[in-house]
């Protein structure tokens, strides 16, 4: 109202003085708060530890938090979530390169280099599934009371270790005839209760976790994993060698374990064990994202006992959409430069391609005779590979392979 009244008074005075009515602003053109220019060219010199929060980053740049927020909205500053990665020694990197080298299909080297499909690989791994988390985000109404979650010791939340086995799903003309699920099994046992409690009398069978050692791992591998593979494995591939890929945990069974070999001989299948590369959890599709996704689904349940954890985890595994498993694998590949037509299969193998580019210049990896050298095209991962980047094929490569068509 004050602005309207002032404009009205100015108009009245101008009419009384028989002057043109001019109610435009009398302020100078360059008025108001001046824009503060921030020099971001030296931002990379600020230590990362001083750029972890808005407050610390604003102090390091000598600007206000509101100004920093405006820069973020304008796209001049972006937020990045950084995760710790396994440290790879030089020998680990060379092992990864040898691993990539071993999975190339020798029959395609002189035409279109490809990696075979890994359909005969079964990934197995263990994981603890917890009943709940110490912190949980919950959406409430404005007048709704906050829930009270209690536990006797937050460092001893109930949990159960599971062994999971998974393979690639198979499709035939768009129809899925094998979902890749081999099985998931809890490391639990039922023992009689030692004393009475308000929940059950003495002698009632209660479920307890099992301490996993090499004997337990061997027992589960022979009595659960191998029978499950024999039961669900596609019949048309039963003649192929089936490789069980495991990590390098001390409790795992050795590939030449005599008890394991004897159990496999009774199945009529050619099942073998292989260990994945050291410091390479991203070589296992279960660690890439499947376990985390499955644990998130189990958190949606109300688990109070070990039996609840076992029952809900088994149910979520049965209901899990296996198409998400391939998405977990593709998310770690970083092969953005490959189109859908070029990617035949994206499984955990692709994450090791990130290491290849830094190793091609190492002339000590292998000798490079012209008759065995392979020239890679410059399309993988949008990296500018030189046309002379080569590495040699071993004479007898191990059968663990992946499938990727790399078009030049």
Secondary structure, DSSP 8 states (H G I E B T S, - for coil): -HHHHHHHHHHHHHHHTT-----S--S-SS-S--------TTGGGS-GGGGSSHHHHHHHHTS-HHHHHHHHHTTSS------------HHHHHHHHHHHHHTB-GGGTTSS--B---TTEEEEEEEEEES--S-------TT--------S-TTS--EEEEEEEEE--EEETTEEEE--EEEEEE-EEEEE-SS--SSS-TT-EEEEE----HHHHHHHIIIIIHHHHHHHS-GGGTTS-EEEEE---TTS--TT-HHHHHHHHTTTS-EEEEE--TT-GGGSHIIIIIHHHHHHHHTTS---SHHHHHHHHHHHHHH--THHHHHHHHHTT--TT--TTT-S---GGGGGGGGTTTTTT-TTS----TTTEEE--TTGGG----TT-EEE--SS--S---------
